């Protein structure tokens, strides 16, 4: 009994250290972002609290020696690239996982071929794509070569998420619809897709966030029009100012907002799936 108590306290202590290590940088970033402007770099403790650097990020602060962050067009590129990657990767992942519901020859080889995109280091893959593009005289752009690598990277994650969802899927629901004479296409739209929609949301979230934050693959293949992570890195490499931390806080809050929307949609989808399962015969008739 004594050893069990010690084990619990040890696990609790380890969990606390892990949480502190995970969220400590965000707390420090948030504190430094509220320091006084317009002069000076990061400093702690805070002498005077201010929201100057948040105003600086959104462009309403007075003119100072600190240049605005080059995030306008870069942020648009990152969001556009992440959205396009999310759509393509989720569709490909869902279709591939659907195919793996039935055994076929060479399925093991295809499986490892798909997940290879997430196993190869991003630096090597980006460098390889850059060399291939140069040899073929193809321009490196964020909407072309970088988009292709983003899909190669995020597609396996979407596939694995959907594969787990389909492994827990009750095939008897589809079989009931087929016995009622419902065509396969209508069965997928009216029965299968509503039930796997929580998994689709998870795959979309994975693909979007991974693409939005992707750095090494984009660095080698994005061309001269940089995305947000590369633009932030270029600023960070020259000189650090609190506007970077203010932007980091806003970006984190944006991520939390996405998670909130994801949670709401997940809850709505789960409730609808339960209702649809209970009245499946009326729905597909």
PyMOL commands that set and color helices and strands:
alter all, ss='L'
color gray80, all
select helices_A, chain A and resi 2-32+52-58+72-99+107-119+122-135+145-167+171-179+184-212+216-221+228-238+242-278+280-284
alter helices_A, ss='H'
color red, helices_A
deselect
rebuild
show_as cartoon
